[in-house]
Amino acid sequence: MIFALIMVMSISMKLSAIFFVAIPVLGVVLYFIAIKAHPNFEKVFKKYDKLNNVVQENVSAIRVVKAYVREKFEEKKFKNVNDEVYNYFKKAEKIVAFNGPAMQITIYTCILLISWIGSQLIVGGEMGTGQLSSIITYAWQILSSLMMLSFVFVMIIMAQSSAERIIKVIEEEPTIKDKENPVAEVPNGSIEFNNVSFRYGDEEDEEKYALENINLKIKEGETIGIIGGTGSSKSTLVQLIPRLYDVTKGTIKVGGIDVKDYEIHSLRDAVAMVLQKNVLFSGTIAENLRWGKKNADEEELEDACKLAQADSFIKEFPSKYDTVLDQGGTNVSGGQKQRICIARAILKKPKILILDDSTSAVDTKTDALIRKAFREEIPNTTKIIIAQRISSIEDADKIIVLNDGKIDGIGTSEELLKTNKIYREVYESQVKGGDDNE
């Protein structure tokens, strides 16, 4: 386009002026197309998010959808979201479609003007027929280049919406960062909560606190049980230890050092968490276990699985530790999945082991064997067990009763039976209730 313009200017400055008028006019038209189309493309990609969520939800919860015979409802929900994507895309493409006519009008207007003005210049003797033919040839080169640029511009309009979303993710700054010269090693598994309060988000209302005024001291190697009703912030409490969240007020110390002073990688490497709905990845059982220790040999894998009472059922599989798990571990039971996750955590050899209701799917006998193995095999590891079953925490060194984000009581099972109403009610409903049924 640039070299063709130079050649036209060298032949006739008058005719080249046509292009210097046409190009800005076309630029203005494309600008208005862009500012009108871009918001619609942004809406399209937001609707794509919603569409993807519907699909992902249906795939992951396919059994629930079928069990409740909700296929038609989910199909209708998908169709509604899909129609929204279609309508926004149609609206955006209608605007973008003006690019073609605008380009055609510009091209043919330029050719007509060149032919008209050029013919007058030929009649006046200022230009030869061969020069006009050359200018028309160069004009087609210039205008076809402009057409290509306009199509690229339209593609950029569409890509801009995607690029903005990608850049937003790339440039997102984590709120939890290492300090300068952080502590690189956790000395031991002792934990101390000093006047800790925590709330999610940036709410200033103190009534929004999930945890409030938590004071707690846990010695290295102690087994701590945590019990409380749904929504009492049991999981939130333990997630503050490896800095999955930062406290709003107060301090948490691990090994006598504020968790904010540690290098995040080192702190989290010293803490192993097993969640109730822990995730297994597609691959073999051995590959999943090696998330705890990537270079673990077969003997280490077996030792960890024996502690977690997983070795016996793994060896019943034809491929044993090389058994391939589906994504999410859907081809093993809930209890088996939990035991594999516990083994994976033990393999880290952490200073602090947190079990967040992670034995809820195993029977009471297996639960007791797991706790016995913890006591005997990893006595120096601080163990925090969140449970709904009294039997899972009854023999803990200390039991913490949480109620509405506050500590309602601390003590052994015998002490809490005498002093804490909530613990006593849960104990009687489970232990005595079970006896009555028998």
C-alpha positions in Angstrom: 0.0 0.0 0.0 2.8 2.4 1.0 4.9 1.8 -2.2 1.8 2.0 -4.4 0.9 5.4 -2.8 4.4 6.6 -3.5 4.1 5.6 -7.2 0.7 7.3 -7.5 2.2 10.5 -5.9 5.1 10.4 -8.4 2.6 10.3 -11.3 0.0 12.7 -10.1 -0.3 14.6 -6.8 -3.9 15.5 -7.7 -5.1 11.9 -8.0 -3.1 10.8 -4.9 -5.1 13.3 -2.9 -8.2 11.1 -3.4 -6.5 8.3 -1.3 -5.5 10.8 1.4 -9.1 11.7 1.8 -10.5 8.1 1.4 -8.2 6.5 4.0 -9.1 8.7 7.0 -12.8 8.4 6.0 -12.5 4.7 6.0 -10.6 4.9 9.4 -13.5 6.9 10.9 -16.0 4.3 9.7 -13.9 1.4 11.1 -13.5 3.3 14.4 -17.3 3.6 14.8 -17.7 -0.1 14.0 -15.2 -0.9 16.6 -16.7 1.1 19.5 -20.2 -0.3 18.7 -19.1 -3.9 18.2 -16.5 -4.3 21.1 -19.1 -4.0 24.0 -21.1 -6.8 22.3 -18.1 -9.1 22.0 -17.4 -8.5 25.7 -21.0 -9.6 26.5 -20.6 -12.6 24.2 -17.5 -13.9 26.1 -19.2 -13.4 29.5 -22.1 -15.4 28.2 -19.6 -18.0 27.0 -18.5 -18.3 30.7 -22.0 -19.0 31.7 -22.4 -21.5 28.9 -19.2 -23.3 29.9 -20.3 -23.4 33.5 -23.6 -25.0 32.6 -21.8 -27.7 30.5 -19.2 -28.3 33.2 -21.8 -28.6 35.9 -23.8 -31.1 33.8 -20.8 -33.2 33.0 -19.6 -33.4 36.7 -23.1 -33.9 38.1 -24.4 -36.2 35.4 -25.4 -38.9 38.0 -27.5 -36.3 40.0 -29.2 -35.0 36.9 -30.2 -38.5 35.9 -31.2 -39.5 39.4 -33.6 -36.6 39.7 -34.7 -37.0 36.0 -33.8 -33.4 35.2 -32.4 -33.9 31.7 -35.1 -31.8 30.1 -34.7 -29.0 32.6 -30.9 -29.0 32.0 -31.3 -29.1 28.3 -33.7 -26.1 28.4 -31.2 -24.2 30.7 -28.4 -24.9 28.2 -30.6 -23.8 25.2 -31.5 -20.6 27.0 -27.8 -19.7 27.6 -26.9 -20.8 24.2 -29.5 -18.5 22.7 -28.1 -15.6 24.7 -24.7 -16.3 23.2 -26.2 -16.5 19.7 -28.2 -13.3 20.0 -25.2 -11.2 21.3 -23.0 -12.7 18.6 -25.6 -11.9 15.9 -25.8 -8.4 17.2 -22.1 -7.9 17.1 -21.7 -9.5 13.7 -24.4 -7.3 12.3 -22.3 -4.3 13.3 -19.1 -5.8 11.9 -20.9 -6.7 8.7 -21.0 -2.9 7.8 -17.2 -3.2 7.2 -17.7 -4.9 3.8 -20.2 -2.4 2.3 -18.1 0.5 3.7 -15.0 -0.9 2.1 -16.8 -1.5 -1.3 -18.2 2.0 -1.3 -14.8 3.5 -0.6 -13.1 1.4 -3.3 -15.6 2.1 -6.1 -15.9 5.8 -5.1 -12.1 6.1 -5.4 -12.0 4.3 -8.8 -14.9 6.5 -10.2 -13.2 9.7 -8.9 -9.8 8.6 -10.4 -11.5 7.8 -13.8 -13.4 11.1 -13.8 -10.6 13.4 -12.7 -8.0 11.4 -14.7 -10.1 11.7 -17.9 -10.2 15.5 -17.5 -6.5 15.6 -17.0 -6.0 13.6 -20.2 -8.2 15.9 -22.1 -6.3 18.9 -20.7 -3.0 17.3 -21.7 -1.7 17.0 -18.2 -1.6 13.2 -18.2 -1.3 10.4 -20.6 -3.6 7.4 -21.0 -0.8 5.0 -19.9 -0.3 7.0 -16.7 -4.0 6.8 -15.8 -3.9 3.0 -16.4 -0.9 2.8 -14.1 -2.7 4.8 -11.4 -5.8 2.6 -11.7 -3.6 -0.5 -11.3 -1.9 1.1 -8.2 -5.3 2.1 -6.9 -6.5 -1.5 -6.9 -3.3 -2.5 -5.0 -3.9 0.3 -2.4 -7.6 -0.5 -2.0 -7.1 -4.2 -1.8 -4.5 -3.6 0.9 -7.0 -1.4 2.7 -9.6 -4.2 2.5 -7.2 -6.7 4.0 -6.3 -4.2 6.8 -10.0 -3.6 7.5 -10.6 -7.4 7.9 -7.6 -7.7 10.2 -9.0 -4.7 12.2 -12.3 -6.6 12.6 -10.4 -9.6 13.8 -8.5 -7.4 16.3 -11.9 -6.1 17.6 -13.0 -9.6 18.3 -9.6 -10.6 19.8 -9.4 -7.5 22.0 -12.2 -8.8 24.2 -10.4 -12.1 24.7 -7.0 -10.4 25.2 -8.4 -8.1 27.9 -9.7 -11.1 29.9 -6.4 -13.0 29.5 -4.3 -9.9 30.5 -6.6 -9.4 33.6 -5.7 -12.9 34.8 -2.0 -12.6 34.0 -1.7 -9.2 35.7 -3.7 -10.2 38.8 -1.5 -9.7 41.8 -1.8 -12.3 44.7 -2.8 -10.7 48.0 -0.6 -13.2 49.9 3.1 -12.6 49.2 6.4 -13.3 50.8 8.1 -10.7 52.9 11.6 -9.6 52.2 14.1 -12.1 53.6 11.5 -14.6 54.7 12.2 -17.5 57.1 13.0 -20.6 54.9 12.4 -23.4 57.4 9.7 -24.3 59.9 11.4 -25.5 63.1 8.5 -27.5 64.6 4.8 -28.1 64.5 3.7 -25.9 67.5 0.8 -23.5 66.7 -0.3 -20.4 68.5 -3.4 -18.2 67.8 -3.2 -14.8 69.4 -6.5 -12.8 69.3 -7.2 -14.0 65.8 -10.2 -12.6 63.9 -11.0 -13.2 60.3 -13.6 -12.2 57.8 -14.0 -13.0 54.1 -13.7 -10.1 51.6 -13.3 -6.4 52.6 -16.4 -5.9 54.8 -15.9 -3.4 57.5 -18.9 -4.6 59.5 -17.6 -6.5 62.6 -20.7 -8.7 62.6 -19.4 -10.3 59.4 -16.4 -12.0 61.1 -16.2 -15.7 60.4 -13.8 -16.2 63.3 -13.5 -13.8 66.3 -11.0 -13.5 69.1 -9.4 -17.0 68.8 -6.7 -17.7 71.4 -5.2 -21.1 71.2 -1.9 -22.9 72.0 -1.0 -26.2 70.4 2.2 -28.1 71.3 4.3 -30.0 68.8 3.0 -33.6 68.4 -0.4 -32.9 70.1 -3.5 -34.3 68.6 -6.3 -31.7 68.5 -9.9 -32.4 67.7 -12.2 -29.7 66.4 -16.0 -30.1 66.5 -18.9 -27.7 65.9 -22.0 -27.2 63.9 -22.3 -26.5 60.2 -21.1 -22.9 59.6 -19.1 -22.6 62.8 -15.9 -21.9 60.7 -14.0 -25.1 61.5 -12.4 -25.3 58.0 -11.7 -21.5 58.0 -9.7 -21.9 61.3 -7.3 -24.6 59.9 -6.9 -22.9 56.5 -5.4 -19.9 58.2 -2.4 -22.0 59.4 -0.8 -22.6 55.9 -1.9 -19.0 54.9 -4.5 -20.1 52.4 -6.0 -16.9 53.9 -4.4 -14.2 55.9 -5.9 -13.2 59.3 -7.8 -9.9 59.5 -6.7 -9.2 63.1 -4.2 -10.9 65.4 -1.3 -13.3 64.7 -0.8 -17.0 64.1 2.6 -18.5 64.9 3.9 -21.8 63.8 7.1 -23.0 65.4 7.1 -19.7 67.4 7.3 -17.6 64.2 4.6 -15.5 62.7 3.3 -17.3 59.6 3.6 -14.1 57.6 7.4 -14.2 58.2 7.8 -17.5 56.5 8.5 -18.2 52.8 5.0 -19.3 51.7 6.4 -22.4 49.9 8.3 -23.5 53.0 5.3 -23.0 55.3 2.9 -24.9 53.1 5.4 -27.6 52.5 5.5 -28.2 56.3 1.7 -28.4 56.5 -0.3 -31.2 54.9 -4.1 -30.8 54.5 -6.6 -33.5 53.7 -10.0 -32.2 52.8 -13.3 -34.1 53.0 -13.7 -33.6 49.2 -10.1 -34.0 48.3 -9.1 -34.3 44.7 -7.4 -37.1 42.9 -6.0 -36.5 39.4 -6.2 -38.7 36.4 -3.2 -41.0 36.4 -2.1 -44.0 38.4 -2.5 -44.3 42.2 1.3 -44.1 42.5 1.4 -40.8 40.5 -1.3 -39.3 42.8 0.6 -40.4 45.9 3.8 -38.8 44.6 2.2 -35.4 44.9 3.2 -35.8 48.5 6.8 -36.7 47.6 7.7 -36.7 43.9 10.7 -39.0 44.2 9.1 -41.5 46.7 10.0 -45.2 46.0 7.6 -48.1 46.2 8.5 -48.9 49.8 7.7 -45.3 50.9 4.4 -45.4 49.0 3.4 -48.7 50.7 4.5 -47.4 54.2 2.3 -44.3 53.8 -0.6 -46.3 52.5 -0.3 -48.8 55.4 -0.6 -45.8 57.9 -3.7 -44.6 56.0 -5.2 -48.1 55.9 -5.1 -47.9 52.1 -2.5 -50.5 51.2 -4.9 -53.5 51.6 -7.5 -52.4 49.1 -4.9 -51.0 46.7 -3.3 -54.4 46.5 -6.6 -56.0 45.6 -6.6 -54.1 42.3 -5.1 -56.1 39.4 -2.5 -53.4 38.7 -2.1 -52.5 42.4 -0.3 -49.1 42.7 -0.3 -48.8 38.9 -4.1 -48.8 38.8 -5.2 -45.9 36.6 -7.7 -43.5 38.3 -10.2 -41.5 36.3 -10.2 -37.8 36.7 -11.5 -37.0 40.2 -11.0 -40.6 41.3 -14.5 -41.6 40.2 -13.6 -45.3 39.9 -12.8 -45.6 43.6 -15.2 -45.2 46.5 -15.4 -42.2 48.8 -13.7 -43.9 51.7 -10.9 -45.3 49.4 -10.4 -41.8 47.9 -10.1 -40.3 51.4 -7.5 -42.9 52.5 -5.4 -42.3 49.3 -5.5 -38.6 50.1 -4.4 -39.2 53.7 -1.5 -41.4 52.4 -0.5 -38.6 50.0 -0.4 -36.1 52.9 1.6 -38.5 55.2 4.1 -39.0 52.4 5.0 -35.3 52.7 6.2 -36.0 56.3 4.7 -32.8 57.4 5.3 -31.1 60.8 1.5 -30.3 60.9 -1.2 -32.7 59.5 -4.7 -31.3 59.2 -7.6 -33.7 58.5 -10.7 -31.6 57.6 -13.5 -34.1 58.1 -11.5 -36.4 55.9 -12.5 -39.7 57.5 -16.3 -39.1 57.2 -16.6 -41.8 54.4 -14.6 -44.5 56.2 -16.1 -46.9 58.8 -15.4 -46.4 62.5 -13.0 -49.4 62.7 -10.8 -48.0 59.9 -11.0 -44.6 61.4 -9.7 -46.0 64.7 -6.9 -47.8 63.0 -5.8 -44.6 61.2 -5.7 -42.7 64.5 -3.8 -45.5 66.1 -1.2 -45.4 63.3 -0.9 -41.6 63.7 -0.2 -42.0 67.5 2.4 -44.7 67.0 4.1 -43.8 63.7 4.1 -40.0 63.6 4.1 -38.9 67.3 6.1 -35.7 66.6 3.6 -34.5 63.9 1.0 -32.1 65.2 -2.4 -33.5 64.2 -5.5 -31.4 63.8 -8.7 -33.4 63.2 -12.0 -31.8 62.3 -14.8 -34.3 62.7 -18.5 -34.7 63.1 -18.2 -38.0 64.8 -17.2 -37.9 68.5 -15.4 -41.3 68.1 -12.9 -39.6 65.7 -11.7 -37.1 68.3 -12.6 -38.6 71.6 -9.0 -39.6 72.4 -7.5 -36.3 71.3 -5.2 -34.4 73.7 -7.5 -31.4 73.4 -10.9 -30.9 71.8 -11.9 -27.4 70.6 -15.7 -26.7 70.4 -16.5 -24.0 67.9 -19.8 -22.2 67.9 -20.6 -19.3 65.4 -16.9 -18.6 64.8 -15.9 -18.5 68.5 -14.3 -21.0 70.9 -17.1 -22.3 73.1 -14.9 -24.8 75.0 -11.5 -26.4 75.1 -10.5 -29.6 77.0 -10.4 -33.4 76.9 -13.5 -35.3 76.2 -14.1 -36.0 80.0 -13.7 -32.3 80.8 -16.0 -31.1 78.1 -18.7 -33.6 79.1 -18.8 -31.8 82.5 -18.3 -28.2 81.3 -19.6 -27.8 77.8 -23.3 -28.1 76.8 -22.7 -28.3 73.0 -20.2 -31.1 73.3 -22.4 -33.0 75.8 -25.4 -32.8 73.5 -23.4 -34.0 70.5 -21.9 -36.8 72.6 -25.2 -38.0 74.0 -26.9 -37.8 70.6 -24.2 -40.0 69.0 -23.0 -42.3 71.8 -26.2 -42.8 73.8 -28.4 -42.7 70.6 -26.2 -45.4 69.1 -26.6 -47.5 72.3 -30.4 -47.2 72.3 -30.6 -48.3 68.7 -28.5 -51.4 69.5 
